[in-house]
Amino acid sequence: MQPKQKLIAVVGGGFGGLNAAILLRKYLSKEKADIVLVDKSTYHLFYPNLYEVASSEEEFVSIKSLKKSIALPFSEVLSKHDIQFVEAEVTKIHQKENYIVFREEKIDYDYLVLATGAVVDFFNVPGAREHSLTFKSVNDALKIRSSIEALVQQTSATTAKRALRIVIAGGGFTGVELAAELTNLKKIVAWKYSFPEEKIEIEIIEGTSQLMPGMGTDVCLPISQRLKDIGVRLSFNSMIAEVSANSITLKNGEVQNFDLIIWTAGVRGADIPFEVKTEVDPKNRCTTCTDLSLKDFPNIYLIGDNACILDAKKNSMPQTATQAIDQAEFVAHNIAALVKGHPTFEYVTKPFPYIVPVKGKWALLHLPNGFTLKGFPAWIVKQLASLRYFMRLLPLWQALALAWFDVKIYTKND
């Protein structure tokens, strides 16, 4: 008798979910399993380029071109992989009965991979949600860009031409990259509206004593110096206690005014609509077993921002794209092994290199062995890393065309 074909559902089309679906198809033929990817969006967001969208000016790059550079349609990516795509938001996951619900419909699954991503963490700071711009989507990036331009345009029309202050709340990877790129936008809009560029202040406010908390001085110091060189102000040990319409109050009681605040202080796992509630950590990430499955439900796997994965020292692993892709590969291997009746393995954490671009053709590459590379060579490595990722998803010629297109449009305003 022919064994029953399995149904594998993947919820979330970010770095973890999309790669899990593609790798599952690579390891399992159509005869072995049907694979369904469910996401509330129609495209895969290439998040590393999001800050470029926030800092590019329409005079140089159209909105249509910006979206093309960062939003890869699932229909285009999945067409060659024989993976079904469903545009929907999952509203309930029934772990015991093995089905998910969306739009009055349901999918019965044999295996489920959850990679629904993260949401902005406001840390319960009063007023932060109401008065801050966020930076998690294409629309967020475009709103930041238009808000800064409108602010400069309005102020340039007055005789006072007062100084404008843009605050980036949080000095992690996102805050650093965004602040650096906004110096390009500052230059462009100042020229466009004949506004003194030096009167547009961009400042990162970080609650700890350094940028990118947890990183070593070999990374933080050169990046801090680079930001200072390009005109970004840095404030450390400045924990924000409250945000109002035009001011922030620090924990020491100091009140500072701003014209625009962008919240990049952190993220937390998106809520997962489980029927049976499960244990989560303070970042709303689910506790996983050693094979990244959900406790008590061995056919449900969590990866990326949804999983609290601990290293050998019991520290939680960073929520990065490379970690999510590595977890996706592991889970795809294990599910394929289960379908084929082969042994499975436990997940072994490992560090990965990372690259921090800081305006223009300058970046910092850090390897797990402690080696760092700065400047233009590291920027070249970043472009090659983007190309390599595109090659995971697209045919070679399409990947090359997209990588070149990105370089061409994003270097226009450097």
MIKOL-949198 format. One line per field, with one value per residue (C-alpha): residue number from 1; residue in three letters; x, z, y. Coordinates in steps of 0.05 Angstrom, whole numbers. Each point is the difference from the previous one (the first is absolute). Example, Ala and Ser with C-alpha at 12.3 -4.5 7.8 and 13.67 -1.06 7.14 Angstrom:
2
pos	1;2 .
code	ALA;SER .
x	246;27 .
z	156;-13 .
y	-90;69 .
END
This chain:
414
pos	1;2;3;4;5;6;7;8;9;10;11;12;13;14;15;16;17;18;19;20;21;22;23;24;25;26;27;28;29;30;31;32;33;34;35;36;37;38;39;40;41;42;43;44;45;46;47;48;49;50;51;52;53;54;55;56;57;58;59;60;61;62;63;64;65;66;67;68;69;70;71;72;73;74;75;76;77;78;79;80;81;82;83;84;85;86;87;88;89;90;91;92;93;94;95;96;97;98;99;100;101;102;103;104;105;106;107;108;109;110;111;112;113;114;115;116;117;118;119;120;121;122;123;124;125;126;127;128;129;130;131;132;133;134;135;136;137;138;139;140;141;142;143;144;145;146;147;148;149;150;151;152;153;154;155;156;157;158;159;160;161;162;163;164;165;166;167;168;169;170;171;172;173;174;175;176;177;178;179;180;181;182;183;184;185;186;187;188;189;190;191;192;193;194;195;196;197;198;199;200;201;202;203;204;205;206;207;208;209;210;211;212;213;214;215;216;217;218;219;220;221;222;223;224;225;226;227;228;229;230;231;232;233;234;235;236;237;238;239;240;241;242;243;244;245;246;247;248;249;250;251;252;253;254;255;256;257;258;259;260;261;262;263;264;265;266;267;268;269;270;271;272;273;274;275;276;277;278;279;280;281;282;283;284;285;286;287;288;289;290;291;292;293;294;295;296;297;298;299;300;301;302;303;304;305;306;307;308;309;310;311;312;313;314;315;316;317;318;319;320;321;322;323;324;325;326;327;328;329;330;331;332;333;334;335;336;337;338;339;340;341;342;343;344;345;346;347;348;349;350;351;352;353;354;355;356;357;358;359;360;361;362;363;364;365;366;367;368;369;370;371;372;373;374;375;376;377;378;379;380;381;382;383;384;385;386;387;388;389;390;391;392;393;394;395;396;397;398;399;400;401;402;403;404;405;406;407;408;409;410;411;412;413;414 .
code	MET;GLN;PRO;LYS;GLN;LYS;LEU;ILE;ALA;VAL;VAL;GLY;GLY;GLY;PHE;GLY;GLY;LEU;ASN;ALA;ALA;ILE;LEU;LEU;ARG;LYS;TYR;LEU;SER;LYS;GLU;LYS;ALA;ASP;ILE;VAL;LEU;VAL;ASP;LYS;SER;THR;TYR;HIS;LEU;PHE;TYR;PRO;ASN;LEU;TYR;GLU;VAL;ALA;SER;SER;GLU;GLU;GLU;PHE;VAL;SER;ILE;LYS;SER;LEU;LYS;LYS;SER;ILE;ALA;LEU;PRO;PHE;SER;GLU;VAL;LEU;SER;LYS;HIS;ASP;ILE;GLN;PHE;VAL;GLU;ALA;GLU;VAL;THR;LYS;ILE;HIS;GLN;LYS;GLU;ASN;TYR;ILE;VAL;PHE;ARG;GLU;GLU;LYS;ILE;ASP;TYR;ASP;TYR;LEU;VAL;LEU;ALA;THR;GLY;ALA;VAL;VAL;ASP;PHE;PHE;ASN;VAL;PRO;GLY;ALA;ARG;GLU;HIS;SER;LEU;THR;PHE;LYS;SER;VAL;ASN;ASP;ALA;LEU;LYS;ILE;ARG;SER;SER;ILE;GLU;ALA;LEU;VAL;GLN;GLN;THR;SER;ALA;THR;THR;ALA;LYS;ARG;ALA;LEU;ARG;ILE;VAL;ILE;ALA;GLY;GLY;GLY;PHE;THR;GLY;VAL;GLU;LEU;ALA;ALA;GLU;LEU;THR;ASN;LEU;LYS;LYS;ILE;VAL;ALA;TRP;LYS;TYR;SER;PHE;PRO;GLU;GLU;LYS;ILE;GLU;ILE;GLU;ILE;ILE;GLU;GLY;THR;SER;GLN;LEU;MET;PRO;GLY;MET;GLY;THR;ASP;VAL;CYS;LEU;PRO;ILE;SER;GLN;ARG;LEU;LYS;ASP;ILE;GLY;VAL;ARG;LEU;SER;PHE;ASN;SER;MET;ILE;ALA;GLU;VAL;SER;ALA;ASN;SER;ILE;THR;LEU;LYS;ASN;GLY;GLU;VAL;GLN;ASN;PHE;ASP;LEU;ILE;ILE;TRP;THR;ALA;GLY;VAL;ARG;GLY;ALA;ASP;ILE;PRO;PHE;GLU;VAL;LYS;THR;GLU;VAL;ASP;PRO;LYS;ASN;ARG;CYS;THR;THR;CYS;THR;ASP;LEU;SER;LEU;LYS;ASP;PHE;PRO;ASN;ILE;TYR;LEU;ILE;GLY;ASP;ASN;ALA;CYS;ILE;LEU;ASP;ALA;LYS;LYS;ASN;SER;MET;PRO;GLN;THR;ALA;THR;GLN;ALA;ILE;ASP;GLN;ALA;GLU;PHE;VAL;ALA;HIS;ASN;ILE;ALA;ALA;LEU;VAL;LYS;GLY;HIS;PRO;THR;PHE;GLU;TYR;VAL;THR;LYS;PRO;PHE;PRO;TYR;ILE;VAL;PRO;VAL;LYS;GLY;LYS;TRP;ALA;LEU;LEU;HIS;LEU;PRO;ASN;GLY;PHE;THR;LEU;LYS;GLY;PHE;PRO;ALA;TRP;ILE;VAL;LYS;GLN;LEU;ALA;SER;LEU;ARG;TYR;PHE;MET;ARG;LEU;LEU;PRO;LEU;TRP;GLN;ALA;LEU;ALA;LEU;ALA;TRP;PHE;ASP;VAL;LYS;ILE;TYR;THR;LYS;ASN;ASP .
x	0;25;14;-47;26;16;-23;51;-24;49;-29;41;40;59;72;-16;-68;15;66;-32;-53;51;47;-58;-16;74;2;-70;-31;-72;-18;25;-31;-42;29;-42;29;-49;15;-44;44;10;75;64;32;75;9;75;-19;-58;41;18;-74;-7;59;-9;-30;-52;43;50;-42;-74;-44;-13;75;9;-54;28;68;-26;-66;7;-69;-14;-31;67;43;-43;-19;58;-5;-70;-21;-71;-7;-59;-7;-34;9;-5;-50;3;47;-32;60;-38;-42;57;-33;6;-56;-3;-57;-52;44;47;61;12;75;46;57;-3;58;-13;42;-47;55;4;-37;26;13;-17;19;-64;30;-60;-13;52;-51;-43;54;56;10;20;45;-25;-31;4;-57;38;62;-39;-35;67;25;-63;-4;72;-10;-66;34;56;-47;-45;57;35;-62;8;48;29;27;9;41;-36;14;-11;7;15;-21;46;72;-4;14;-64;10;72;-13;-62;34;59;-43;-45;61;-6;-73;17;49;-50;-60;43;23;-71;-31;60;3;66;23;35;-68;-25;24;-2;13;0;-23;23;-18;66;72;14;-29;-24;-2;36;49;74;39;34;-68;-32;58;12;-75;-8;57;-29;-68;33;40;-63;-36;-42;-3;3;-29;14;-30;-63;-59;-66;-54;-56;-16;-48;-18;64;44;31;11;61;3;44;-57;32;-49;24;-39;-3;-34;-2;13;12;-5;54;11;-18;-48;-39;-30;-67;-59;-16;-74;7;-63;41;42;75;58;35;60;0;9;-63;41;-23;43;23;26;70;-26;-36;-68;-54;-3;-55;-11;58;-29;1;66;19;56;26;-33;-52;50;40;62;57;74;46;6;-76;0;-55;25;-5;-60;35;-15;60;-23;-71;25;45;-60;-42;51;2;-75;-8;52;-35;-70;25;34;-65;-39;51;6;72;31;-5;50;5;13;70;8;58;22;-1;36;-39;7;-20;-5;9;-16;27;52;22;-16;29;6;10;18;-13;76;4;27;-29;3;-20;-15;-10;25;-53;-53;20;-10;-69;-19;25;-39;-64;14;11;-67;-37;31;-35;-67;6;33;71;-15;-57;43;56;-49;-32;67;25;-65;6;72;-18;-59;28;66;-35;-8;66 .
z	0;-18;63;10;-27;56;5;27;17;9;32;-14;-62;31;-1;42;-29;-74;3;40;-54;-57;36;17;-74;-15;48;-14;-68;-17;8;72;24;-18;27;14;18;36;8;8;-51;-73;1;37;32;-8;66;-7;-54;39;27;-72;-15;59;-24;-76;-31;-56;-43;-4;8;-12;51;-51;-7;75;10;-56;35;67;-11;-36;-20;27;-67;-33;52;9;-73;-14;66;-5;66;11;26;41;15;68;73;44;55;39;5;28;24;23;-63;-47;-40;-10;-13;-45;-35;20;-32;30;-19;31;9;17;16;16;-3;35;-21;8;17;50;19;30;75;35;68;29;-5;7;-65;-42;-42;-12;-16;-34;-71;-7;-50;-17;-69;-68;21;64;-41;-49;58;32;-66;-13;72;-1;-67;23;64;-38;-52;54;40;-61;-15;66;10;64;-32;68;12;-10;45;-23;55;-11;63;5;-22;-23;-71;-28;34;-23;-73;-4;33;-47;-63;23;-5;-75;0;44;-52;-57;32;27;-72;-27;46;9;74;40;4;66;31;-10;60;1;68;25;72;30;70;11;0;-73;-69;-17;72;7;-56;15;-2;-65;-33;40;1;-76;-13;52;-32;-69;23;32;-64;-42;49;43;74;52;70;46;68;-20;16;-26;52;-37;-68;-15;-64;-5;59;35;75;21;62;34;-9;-57;-53;-73;-58;-69;-67;-20;38;-31;46;-13;72;-9;-25;30;-31;-34;37;-24;4;34;25;55;33;4;41;-26;23;14;-74;-16;-31;10;38;-47;8;-23;-71;-3;8;46;69;0;-75;-37;-70;11;-10;16;-32;-2;43;27;33;64;-17;51;-14;41;53;5;-34;-52;-71;-38;-45;-66;-71;-3;64;-28;-65;38;42;-62;-31;63;6;-74;7;61;-29;-64;42;37;-64;-28;64;14;67;21;37;55;-19;13;6;-32;-11;-68;-32;-5;-40;23;-57;24;-58;-70;-20;72;43;56;-6;63;-1;58;10;17;-67;-24;-68;-9;-56;-74;0;52;-42;-59;44;18;-74;-12;61;-29;-68;34;35;-63;-33;53;-24;-74;-64;-8;-53;42;63;-37;-30;68;35;-54;1;75;-4;-57;34;71;-18;-35;65;33 .
y	0;69;42;60;65;50;72;49;70;57;63;63;19;35;-25;-61;-19;10;-37;-57;-9;1;-48;-48;-4;-12;-59;-27;-16;19;-74;2;65;60;65;62;68;47;74;62;37;-15;10;-20;61;5;37;18;51;31;57;19;8;48;43;3;62;-1;45;-58;-63;-11;-35;-55;-13;0;-52;-43;0;-24;-38;-66;-26;-70;-19;14;-34;-62;-12;-47;-38;-30;31;24;72;25;74;1;14;-62;14;-66;-59;-64;-39;-61;-8;20;56;75;49;61;37;-51;-54;-51;-41;-68;-11;-58;48;74;51;66;60;59;50;57;63;65;-3;65;-27;29;71;47;38;-38;-36;62;50;-40;-22;-73;-36;-70;5;34;46;18;17;43;36;17;28;42;24;27;33;33;24;33;29;31;28;29;41;39;57;-29;-64;-31;-63;-66;-60;-72;-51;-74;-37;-59;-12;-71;-24;31;67;5;-17;45;60;-6;-3;58;45;-10;20;60;24;-8;33;57;14;-9;51;47;-17;2;-73;13;17;-71;-41;-75;-32;-71;-7;-66;-24;-38;23;-19;-11;-70;-26;-67;13;9;66;-23;8;56;50;4;4;55;38;-9;27;60;13;3;46;-46;19;-55;0;-59;-21;38;-45;28;-1;36;28;58;35;40;-21;-59;-7;-40;-43;53;50;39;24;6;28;-32;11;-73;-64;-68;-60;-53;-22;-73;-53;-57;-63;9;-30;-70;-18;-68;-33;-33;55;-13;26;62;41;75;13;-40;-57;-71;-49;-56;-70;-18;-14;68;-32;27;-33;-55;9;-33;13;76;38;71;40;71;53;-49;-47;9;-39;-4;-10;-45;55;6;68;13;1;66;11;9;-21;-48;-35;-6;-30;-50;-21;-6;-47;-43;-6;-16;-56;-29;2;-32;-54;-14;-5;-49;-40;22;21;73;43;53;72;26;75;36;72;32;59;65;64;69;51;72;47;-1;-52;-12;-60;-42;-75;-41;-74;-48;-8;75;24;66;33;74;47;-12;-74;-17;36;-44;-62;26;5;-71;-25;31;-32;-67;6;19;-62;-43;26;17;-26;25;52;29;2;36;50;15;7;48;39;10;24;47;34;2;32;58;40;-20 .
END
